[in-house]
Structures are given as C-alpha cells and as structure tokens.
Amino acid sequence: MQIEHFTESNDIIDNPPAIRARLRKDGYLFFREIFPEEDVLTLRRQTLELCDEAGWIKTNTNLMDGITDHEPILEGQAPWQPVYEKLNKLEAFHRLKLHPGALGVMESVFEEEAFALPRSIARIAFPRDNDRITQPHQDWYYVRGSLETISCWAPLGDIPEEVGGLMLLEGSHKAGILPTRAAQGPGGNTVDVDPDLRWLATDYRAGDALFFKSLTIHGARPNQTYDRLRLSVDYRYVGISHSVTADWMLPHFSWLGDNFSWENLDRDWKDQSLRRYWEHGPKIKTVPGYRFSVREE
Ligand SMILES: O=C(O)CCC(=O)C(=O)O
C-alpha cells in the first residue's frame, strides 16, 4: 500500500481561518511540537515502567526503547487490564490533553472555548500482532455526541515508520457516515475504503499531534519490527457549546466496573484542578449514553 506524508500545519498555527479551511478540505491537521517533548517522554517512561512491572519489557534492554519479547497482548484482555488501570491513574496521561498547544488549535477550530472529553485513551500496541491492529474506521461510530468532535492522536515518543502508528485517509470525511462491519483489533469494526483517496502517515516524533474529524477514516499501520512496542494516546475535543455522549464523561473501559471509575482512578491525584476538571468549568451538555459492543470483553 502506497502511503504518503501528512501536510504539516505549523506554518498556519496562528491563522485560525487557514486552520479551519485546511481541516475542512483535508479532514485532518498535523503539527510537530504541539506537546512539550519532556511531558510526552515522562508519560512514555511512566507507561513503560508499568509494562516492565507486568513483565512485558525484555530484560537488560533500555526501558525507553520499549523492547518486548513478550507474546502480544491486545487491549481489553485480562493481563492488560491491571496495566491499563494503573496507566489511567497517571495524572500526566490526563493532563497532556489539556496542554495549551492542543487547546489553542481546538479553539481555532471551534471558534469558542474548547472542551477535552474526560475519557483519555492510551494504546500499547505489540509487535508480531499485525492481524489485530486497529482497522480503518470512523471515530463517529464510537464517540457520537457532536458530529464536529475532533480526535487527537499523539505518539508517546518517536514512532519511526517501521513501528507503525496511525495512518489516515485524506479527504475521507466527505463520504458521510459509512456502514460498519465486524473486524479484528481495537474497536472491533471497520469500514470500506475509497481506493481513489490517499493514505497518509509520517515518521512520528515525541510532541507531534494529529487532529482529525469524526468522519475521517483512519487505522493503524502494521508494526514491522520484531520487538518494539508502539505507545500512543488519543483524546477527543468539542467546542464548549457542543454535546458529549454521557459515556465519554467516564474513563475508557468504564464498562469493566469500579476499577475503571473516576472514584478509583483519581483518588490520589495531587493536582486538584485536573481532578474532574469538567465539574469546575463551564458546563458541557451530555446526550444519552451510547455504548458500542466491545468484542474483546
Ligand atoms: O492507535 C491506534 O491503534 C488507534 C487509534 C485510533 O483509532 C484513534 O485515535 O481514533
């Protein structure tokens, strides 16, 4: 499959009309250095420490290289759950999405205050598992609420092309809401892809952020290495006047029970302004819960 590179939008970051026009045209915005590299690498280290505790990191290797010799584990599976619970307890994981760099871009897009959906998502994608990577899909299927919701995908550390990362189908948001069908991998669904459109990706670096519309088709690129974990986060944003699906006010995998409740996850947080930040800011409207069926459960 031919994959070309994203257009970088750093040159228009201070030009909100140009940002909106590009998002409308291409269905995505890609920026270098939106998040501070140091914050991203701290979160990478903390995540890899959890992987190490779980026995997923190869002994006598540099932790920050994220080298594994463990059999692949897919999100949702039993051994993944305690790791993800601990990851969800990390303040840095939830704080990153509130960085002014990302919020600033979102305010340019929405032309009003931006709201980061409380649910944060992290991916620990194993090598040697390419039959179960995220298949091409539209986030609308999972997120609902406002059709204008923007997803932000960010690498936790450098992700060279051979390690994979996210690829996106340029201009695919113009096709409307597409029918889904069951597929392997995170999310468990896929859509048909217009062969006339171009797949885009890049050599990701710590601090990069890829923003895209809820109808823009995207999926994971295969991890062609034998031993490198691919770590990333994905966050969602709306304008403060938009609506959010009630489910997205809850942690990711909240359907597994109390371990994935805010009461459990944010109990020991030191930063009180981060803890349930949506309860002390302007109120966001919610719409009834929609929960897709999770095949990995
Ligand atoms: O990182 C992945 O494999 C999936 C991410 C994704 O689909 C998203 O950010 O919407």
The ligand as an SDF file (V2000), in Angstrom:
LIG
                    3D

 10  9  0  0  0  0  0  0  0  0999 V2000
   -3.6860    3.9090   17.8670 O   0  0  0  0  0  0  0  0  0  0  0  0
   -4.4900    3.1050   17.4080 C   0  0  0  0  0  0  0  0  0  0  0  0
   -4.1950    1.9560   17.0770 O   0  0  0  0  0  0  0  0  0  0  0  0
   -5.9220    3.5120   17.2230 C   0  0  0  0  0  0  0  0  0  0  0  0
   -6.1710    4.9490   17.4420 C   0  0  0  0  0  0  0  0  0  0  0  0
   -7.4750    5.4110   16.8880 C   0  0  0  0  0  0  0  0  0  0  0  0
   -8.1450    4.7340   16.1550 O   0  0  0  0  0  0  0  0  0  0  0  0
   -7.9550    6.7440   17.2240 C   0  0  0  0  0  0  0  0  0  0  0  0
   -7.1920    7.5490   17.7670 O   0  0  0  0  0  0  0  0  0  0  0  0
   -9.1330    7.0160   16.9270 O   0  0  0  0  0  0  0  0  0  0  0  0
  1  2  2  0
  2  3  1  0
  2  4  1  0
  4  5  1  0
  5  6  1  0
  6  7  2  0
  6  8  1  0
  8  9  2  0
  8 10  1  0
M  END
$$$$
